[in-house]
């Protein structure tokens, strides 16, 4: 895995949302996941082309 910090961020967001019982925070986690995936893909592409 090239981006363990991204996975850690998503897991921390989901865990925090579950811990406090906030569905709004869980929704924010689901919104953040695609952005994280796109960022990882862009960084991977940049590293391959460098």
Secondary structure, DSSP 8 states (H G I E B T S, - for coil): ---HHHHHHHHHHHHHHHHHT-HHHHHHHHHHHHHHHHHHHHHHHHHHH-
